[in-house]
Amino acid sequence: MTVALPGLLATWIAGQTQQRIEMSDLMRAATTSCPSLVGDPAARHKIADAVQQLADNGLIVVPKTAAGWDDRARPTLPRWVRKPTAATKPQPAGTERVWPEALAAAAAVAQRPDEFDILDRVANWLRENPHPERVPIEERSLELLDDEKMLGSLLPNRLFTSGALTLDLLACFPPPLLFPSQFVPGVGPVRLLVAENNATFQSLLTIARSLDPASRPALHLGWGSGNQIPVGIAAVELLQPQPHELYYFGDLDVAGLRAACGAAATAARLGLPPVRPAESLYRRLLDHGTARPDKSSRGSIDVPALTAWLPEDMHEAVTDLLHQRARIPQETVGLKELRGDPGLLKTAVRFA
């Protein structure tokens, strides 16, 4: 399940032992939870919006004076946030409501009238729909709350972040972000190879289609839309025929490896086949590529975490590359290179 940035930050904040959290730590948590923020010109705006949502929902407290805000860039951000102190839960007006067992935990968490209103709607819906079919979250939101976007905006609310209310209970899910793909029929178990960039996707697809159908792998070729693959990999479940093996090929740089690691983590969380590196393509980058300055390499970098996804015998070379704040673009292995060695595509997906 894909969770919006406010929900991810709310979960991270809830897990912190300290009451006061510095904004630098919260920013780091944001980029770790959402790798797509790295290099995004709108990242500061997205983080500011998430902080505002958390504050509006009472999940954090922000500074009340101007001294507590950093106004060196726009939008302004708090220098720190604080967990709210525990408060006594007000009882709803009138006779105390007896809630269905499925909502008992949520009713214990709810504090505001609007939260009890949501639970009241859910209780009525559960009674009228004892065996609901899973639908996209926007459809359930419209059915429950008369607004197709409201349920998604409530995910950072304590009802959800506490785990008392879940999308599974509401029989709905956030639809996965689709990535462009093409299926090339062949033989053997169906595989998926995702390229980070559109140019490489086009060249891999051209080569795959040029191979003999009787001896080429049955293969989905996908374009990961740059750093969106940590979210987009969830769409693997929609591919037909279903791939049994997943491979990824991206730039050898900080942003590319973060995207790959994020996709691997998402796949593991969703129970998908593991996302493996397209080894032969990465090796060709190291053997034939020219290192260039890496604009995505800024600040502190957890190099071991980024290289751990690659084969062990590549760690040293890639570590040196990242320490130099350099990169090798995947377009190094372009159509000309692939034409010169058509078997490279087969070995990339471990097709004998």
Secondary structure, DSSP 4 states (H G I P E B T S, - for coil): ----HHHHHHHHHHT-SSSEEEHHHHHHHHHHH-GGGTT-TTHHHHHHHHHHHHHHTTS-B--SSGGGEE-SSSS-EESEEEPPPP-PPPPPSSSPP---GGGHHHHHH--SHHHHHHHHHHHHHHHH-SSPPPEEHHHHHHHHHS-TTHHHHTTTSHHHHTSSS-TTTTTEEPPPPP--EEEE--EEEEEEEEESSHHHHHHHHHHHHHS-TTTSEEEEEEE--GGGHHHHGGGGGG-SSPPSEEEEE--BSHHHHHHHHHHHHHHHHHTPPPEEE-HHHHHHHHHH---EE-TT--S---HHHHHTTS-GGGHHHHHHHHHTTEEB-GGGS-HHHHHH-THHHHHHTT--
